[in-house]
Amino acid sequence: MAEASLPDLAARAVAALAEAGLTLSCAEADTGGGIGAALIDVAGVSRVFRGGVVAYANGPKRDLLGVPDATLRAQGSVSEETTLAMAEGARRVFATDVAIAQSGVTGPGGGTPERPVGTVWIACAGPGERRVLERHVWPHDRAGNKQATIVRALEMIIEAAQAADA
């Protein structure tokens, strides 16, 4: 997608969801609610947005979103399995058509050879059985990695709504 401002992307996401007649929820870790905050800034968002969870630690991922403890132990909190389970959990908890989730290592510390700083997983669950999973390794500082993740998550919401509306 062409580069757009965060408010523009959020407005486009809300419009695409509304046009497709879909509802949305979020499960966020290191963006700290930034995806939901961008959406909430859009007038009329209440037509499509049901809520979100900031599950930074493993406990809320497990207890609020239903991520299996075995997944967290075996795969870790920054993994495709965990992030997809977070999206599916948010979709179930908020009873929405679509859920977006992310988990990552935004930095400046916390990276490993397998998951270097900047590694982020983003998952989009729904509508129906549609699942999209992406892994990114952003090259920015902490704020830049968070911003890049929020932008890509909003783009994925737009793509999911457009695919459902096609």
C-alpha positions in Angstrom: 0.0 0.0 0.0 1.1 3.5 -0.6 2.5 5.3 2.4 -0.3 7.1 4.4 -0.5 8.8 7.7 -1.6 6.9 10.8 -4.9 8.8 11.0 -5.6 8.2 7.3 -4.9 4.4 7.6 -7.1 4.2 10.7 -9.9 6.0 9.0 -9.5 3.7 5.9 -9.6 0.6 8.2 -12.8 1.8 9.9 -14.4 2.6 6.6 -13.4 -0.7 5.0 -14.8 -2.7 8.0 -18.0 -0.7 8.0 -18.4 -1.2 4.2 -17.9 -4.9 4.7 -20.2 -5.0 7.7 -17.5 -6.5 9.9 -16.6 -6.0 13.6 -13.0 -5.8 14.9 -11.1 -6.5 18.1 -7.4 -6.2 19.0 -4.9 -8.1 21.1 -1.7 -6.2 21.5 1.6 -6.7 23.4 4.5 -4.3 22.7 2.3 -1.7 20.8 0.7 -1.2 24.2 -2.8 -0.4 22.7 -1.5 1.7 19.9 -3.5 -0.1 17.3 -6.7 0.4 19.3 -5.8 4.0 20.1 -5.4 4.8 16.4 -8.8 3.3 15.6 -10.5 5.0 18.5 -9.4 8.4 17.1 -11.7 7.8 14.1 -15.2 9.3 14.4 -17.8 6.5 13.9 -15.5 3.7 15.0 -18.1 2.4 17.4 -19.9 0.9 14.4 -17.0 -1.6 14.0 -14.7 -1.7 17.0 -15.7 -3.8 20.0 -12.5 -3.6 22.2 -9.0 -4.7 22.8 -6.6 -6.2 25.3 -3.0 -5.2 26.0 -1.5 -8.5 27.0 2.1 -7.7 27.5 3.0 -10.5 30.0 2.3 -14.2 29.4 -0.4 -14.3 32.2 -2.9 -12.1 30.4 -2.2 -13.9 27.1 -3.1 -17.1 28.8 -5.8 -16.0 31.2 -7.6 -13.4 29.1 -7.0 -14.6 25.5 -6.7 -18.3 26.1 -3.3 -18.8 24.7 -2.3 -22.3 25.8 0.3 -22.4 28.5 2.0 -25.2 26.5 2.3 -22.8 23.5 3.8 -20.1 25.6 6.3 -22.5 27.1 7.3 -24.2 23.9 7.2 -21.3 21.4 7.5 -18.3 23.6 5.5 -15.1 23.7 7.0 -13.8 20.4 6.0 -16.5 17.9 3.6 -17.2 15.2 1.7 -19.7 17.3 1.2 -17.3 20.2 0.3 -14.4 18.1 -2.3 -16.4 16.1 -3.7 -17.7 19.4 -4.0 -14.1 20.7 -5.9 -13.1 17.6 -8.3 -16.1 17.8 -8.7 -15.4 21.5 -9.6 -11.7 21.0 -12.0 -12.7 18.3 -13.7 -15.1 20.7 -13.7 -12.9 23.7 -15.1 -9.8 21.9 -17.3 -11.9 19.5 -16.0 -10.1 16.5 -15.7 -11.0 12.8 -12.0 -10.0 12.7 -9.2 -9.7 15.2 -5.7 -8.3 14.9 -2.9 -9.3 17.2 0.7 -8.6 17.6 3.7 -9.6 19.7 7.3 -8.7 19.3 10.6 -7.5 20.6 10.6 -3.7 20.1 13.9 -3.1 21.8 16.3 -1.7 22.6 17.1 -5.0 24.5 15.5 -8.4 24.8 16.6 -9.7 21.4 18.0 -13.2 20.8 19.7 -14.7 17.7 16.3 -16.3 16.9 14.3 -13.2 17.7 16.4 -10.2 17.2 15.3 -6.7 18.3 12.7 -5.5 15.8 11.1 -9.0 15.4 7.3 -8.7 15.4 4.6 -11.1 14.5 1.2 -9.8 13.4 -1.8 -12.1 13.0 -5.2 -11.3 11.6 -8.0 -13.9 12.3 -11.3 -13.8 10.4 -13.6 -13.4 8.9 -14.6 -17.1 8.6 -11.5 -19.3 8.6 -9.2 -16.7 7.1 -5.9 -16.4 8.9 -3.0 -14.1 7.9 0.3 -14.2 9.7 3.3 -12.0 9.1 6.8 -11.8 10.6 8.7 -8.6 10.3 12.1 -7.6 11.6 11.9 -3.8 11.8 15.2 -1.8 11.7 14.1 1.1 13.9 14.4 2.2 17.5 11.7 1.2 20.0 9.3 3.9 18.9 9.9 3.3 15.2 9.3 -0.4 15.6 6.0 0.2 17.4 4.9 2.7 14.7 5.8 0.3 11.9 3.8 -2.5 13.6 0.8 -0.3 14.1 0.9 0.8 10.4 1.2 -2.7 9.1 -1.6 -3.9 11.4 -3.9 -1.2 10.1 -3.0 -2.2 6.6 -3.8 -5.8 7.4 -7.2 -4.8 8.8 -8.0 -3.0 5.5 -6.8 -6.0 3.5 -9.0 -8.4 5.5 -12.1 -6.2 5.2 -11.5 -5.8 1.4 -11.0 -9.5 1.0 -14.3 -10.2 2.9 -16.1 -7.7 0.8 -14.9 -9.0 -2.5 
